[in-house]
Amino acid sequence: MTKKMRMTKQKRVILEVLKNTTSHPTADWVYEQAKKQIPDISLGTVYRNLNVLRDMGEIMELNYGSSQSRFDGNPKEHYHFTCESCSRVYDIDLPVQREMNELVEKKNGHRVDYHRLEFYGECKDCRKGTYSKDLEDNRV
């Protein structure tokens, strides 16, 4: 059973930051944005609250083997595309293929609770040469 947690000002601001971006930011980026509303917030507080929000099911933590996790304000099951040129992460609007769980169960005998499917390549902005890190840093 999930424990009900109080929605503190810090949690609310961090959640708002994540809900208002589609860039799947790192904790450091969330910290910089949250500081604009709560100047005395610490990076440790941001990390703790990101973990609590993840455990509450309010956000998703994405970790693709890199040193820093990224966070998604959309907690619903969905797929992601990671650009190998600029490292941006995009939501992919495809239905989750739950029948793959059943196929693995039937073929291998494992019980599958869920799966994660990730796409990698070059995003359309990088392909067109229109991606600008400066524009990304200014986006909220």
C-alpha positions as CSV (number, residue, x, y, z in Angstrom):
1,M,0.0,0.0,0.0
2,T,1.3,3.4,-1.0
3,K,1.7,5.8,1.9
4,K,0.0,9.2,1.4
5,M,2.5,12.0,1.5
6,R,1.9,15.6,2.3
7,M,2.3,17.9,-0.7
8,T,4.8,20.5,0.6
9,K,5.6,23.7,-1.2
10,Q,8.9,22.2,-2.4
11,K,7.2,19.1,-3.8
12,R,4.5,21.2,-5.5
13,V,7.1,23.5,-7.1
14,I,9.2,20.6,-8.3
15,L,6.2,18.8,-9.7
16,E,5.1,22.0,-11.5
17,V,8.5,22.4,-13.0
18,L,8.4,18.8,-14.4
19,K,4.8,19.2,-15.6
20,N,5.7,22.4,-17.5
21,T,8.5,20.9,-19.6
22,T,8.8,18.0,-22.0
23,S,12.6,18.0,-21.9
24,H,13.0,15.2,-19.4
25,P,15.4,17.2,-17.3
26,T,18.1,16.2,-14.8
27,A,17.8,16.9,-11.1
28,D,20.3,19.8,-11.6
29,W,18.0,21.4,-14.2
30,V,15.0,21.0,-11.9
31,Y,17.0,22.5,-9.1
32,E,17.9,25.6,-11.2
33,Q,14.2,26.1,-12.1
34,A,12.9,25.5,-8.6
35,K,15.4,28.1,-7.2
36,K,13.6,30.8,-9.2
37,Q,10.5,30.2,-7.1
38,I,12.2,29.1,-3.8
39,P,15.6,30.8,-3.7
40,D,16.8,28.9,-0.6
41,I,16.0,25.4,-1.8
42,S,19.0,23.0,-1.7
43,L,20.0,20.5,-4.3
44,G,19.6,17.8,-1.7
45,T,16.0,18.8,-1.1
46,V,15.3,18.6,-4.8
47,Y,16.8,15.1,-4.9
48,R,14.9,13.9,-1.9
49,N,11.6,15.3,-3.2
50,L,12.2,13.9,-6.7
51,N,12.6,10.4,-5.1
52,V,9.4,11.0,-3.0
53,L,7.4,12.1,-6.0
54,R,8.7,9.1,-8.0
55,D,7.7,6.8,-5.1
56,M,4.2,8.4,-5.0
57,G,3.7,7.7,-8.7
58,E,3.6,11.4,-9.6
59,I,6.7,11.4,-11.9
60,M,8.9,8.8,-13.6
61,E,12.6,8.5,-13.2
62,L,14.5,7.6,-16.4
63,N,17.9,6.1,-16.1
64,Y,19.5,4.9,-19.3
65,G,22.8,3.9,-17.9
66,S,24.2,7.4,-17.8
67,S,25.5,9.0,-14.7
68,Q,22.4,11.2,-14.2
69,S,18.8,10.2,-14.1
70,R,16.3,12.3,-16.0
71,F,12.8,12.9,-14.8
72,D,9.4,12.9,-16.6
73,G,6.4,14.8,-15.3
74,N,4.1,12.3,-17.2
75,P,3.8,9.3,-15.0
76,K,1.7,7.3,-17.4
77,E,3.3,4.3,-19.1
78,H,4.8,5.4,-22.4
79,Y,7.9,5.0,-24.6
80,H,10.9,7.4,-25.1
81,F,13.3,8.3,-27.9
82,T,16.8,9.5,-27.0
83,C,18.8,11.5,-29.5
84,E,22.3,10.2,-29.6
85,S,23.6,13.6,-30.9
86,C,22.0,16.1,-28.5
87,S,20.9,13.7,-25.7
88,R,17.4,15.1,-25.6
89,V,14.7,12.6,-24.6
90,Y,11.3,12.7,-26.3
91,D,8.0,11.1,-25.4
92,I,6.8,8.7,-28.1
93,D,3.0,8.7,-28.7
94,L,2.5,5.0,-29.3
95,P,0.2,2.6,-27.4
96,V,2.1,0.5,-24.9
97,Q,2.4,-3.0,-26.4
98,R,1.3,-5.2,-23.4
99,E,1.0,-8.3,-25.6
100,M,4.8,-8.4,-25.6
101,N,4.6,-9.2,-21.9
102,E,2.4,-12.2,-22.7
103,L,4.8,-13.3,-25.5
104,V,7.8,-13.4,-23.2
105,E,5.8,-15.2,-20.5
106,K,4.6,-17.9,-23.0
107,K,8.0,-18.3,-24.7
108,N,10.3,-18.2,-21.6
109,G,8.0,-18.9,-18.6
110,H,9.0,-15.6,-16.9
111,R,6.3,-13.5,-15.2
112,V,6.4,-10.1,-16.8
113,D,5.0,-7.2,-14.7
114,Y,6.0,-4.5,-17.2
115,H,8.5,-3.7,-19.9
116,R,10.5,-0.7,-21.0
117,L,11.1,0.0,-24.7
118,E,13.5,2.8,-25.7
119,F,14.3,4.1,-29.1
120,Y,17.7,5.7,-30.0
121,G,18.9,7.6,-33.0
122,E,19.1,11.2,-34.2
123,C,16.2,13.6,-33.6
124,K,14.6,15.6,-36.4
125,D,16.2,18.9,-35.1
126,C,19.7,17.4,-35.2
127,R,19.0,15.8,-38.6
128,K,17.9,19.2,-40.0
129,G,20.8,21.0,-38.2
130,T,18.3,23.3,-36.3
131,Y,19.0,22.2,-32.7
132,S,20.4,25.0,-30.5
133,K,21.6,24.3,-27.0
134,D,21.0,27.9,-26.1
135,L,17.3,27.7,-27.1
136,E,17.0,24.5,-25.0
137,D,18.5,26.1,-21.9
138,N,16.0,28.9,-22.0
139,R,13.0,26.7,-22.4
140,V,10.9,25.9,-19.3
